[in-house]
Amino acid sequence: MTKNSSTTLTDTATLRLRARKHIEDGAVTDGYQGDRQAVLAMLNGALATELVCVLRYKRHHFMAAGIHATAVAAEFLVHAEEESGHADRIAKRIVQLGGAPDFSPDGLSARSHAEYVEGVTLEDMIRENLVAERIAIDSYREMITFIGTTDPTTRRMLIEILEVEEDHADELASLHYGMHD
């Protein structure tokens, strides 16, 4: 095994001893370098954003009407399910970090980065979902930058979620511009 010049590996006995300390902290060990309270606050903001997106996508799925409605409504439902999966992953990570996921409906839209806009026409719905995805993309990028290398597990999760949000934005942009062809 090669040794990084700036990092030395901890001996096994020390690792074992440290693991037995503060076992009530679960996954958060002494080696955790992130600002846990800041990360928890960010993750609860991301959770609220995902929940608002689920609600907006679900509404749009059921309210979609018009010549392109069937295909677009199906896409909205897929996005709602993926956003729900993101919310679940974020909530699980919040608990792993010793926090409590905030699912309270009181103030949900205020905690969310994205807005809940109902939209009237199918085109409105597509546009509002695209705007929300663009907001999510920017907020996830900022969170990833803030975390840096201090919390690789949260960072990796956010990168994976960001990738899906970028796919959503690309799909919605195609739908939006496809309606004008």
Residue pairs with C-beta under 8 A, 6 or more apart in sequence:
3 9
10 18
18 29
18 30
18 31
19 29
21 30
22 29
22 30
25 98
26 96
26 98
27 96
27 97
28 36
28 96
28 97
28 98
32 150
32 151
33 149
33 150
33 151
34 147
34 150
34 151
34 154
35 150
36 97
36 98
36 99
38 146
39 97
39 147
39 151
39 154
40 94
40 97
40 98
40 99
42 143
42 146
43 90
43 93
43 94
43 97
43 99
43 101
43 154
44 94
44 99
44 101
44 102
44 111
45 111
45 112
45 113
45 139
46 86
46 90
46 113
46 139
46 140
46 143
46 158
46 161
47 87
47 90
47 91
47 94
47 101
47 102
47 103
48 102
48 108
48 109
48 111
48 112
48 113
49 112
49 113
49 114
49 135
49 136
49 139
50 83
50 84
50 86
50 87
50 90
51 87
51 103
51 108
51 112
52 108
52 109
52 112
52 114
52 115
52 116
52 132
53 79
53 80
53 83
53 112
53 114
53 129
53 132
53 136
54 80
54 83
54 84
54 87
55 116
56 114
56 116
56 117
56 118
56 128
56 129
56 132
57 76
57 77
57 79
57 80
57 83
57 129
58 76
58 77
58 80
59 118
60 73
60 76
60 119
60 125
60 128
60 129
61 73
61 74
61 76
61 77
61 80
62 73
63 118
63 119
63 125
64 70
64 72
64 73
64 76
64 122
64 125
65 122
66 121
66 122
68 122
68 175
68 179
69 122
72 122
72 125
72 126
72 175
75 171
75 172
75 175
76 125
76 129
79 129
79 168
79 171
82 164
82 168
86 161
86 164
89 157
89 161
90 101
90 157
90 161
91 101
91 103
93 153
93 154
93 157
94 100
94 101
95 101
96 153
97 154
102 111
109 115
109 116
113 135
113 136
113 139
114 131
114 132
114 135
114 136
115 128
115 131
115 132
117 124
117 128
117 131
117 132
118 128
119 125
119 127
119 128
122 179
123 176
123 179
126 172
126 175
126 176
126 179
127 176
129 168
129 172
130 169
130 172
130 173
130 176
133 165
133 166
133 168
133 169
133 172
134 169
136 165
137 162
137 165
137 166
137 169
140 158
140 161
140 162
140 165
141 162
143 158
144 155
144 158
144 159
144 162
147 154
147 155
147 158
148 155
149 155
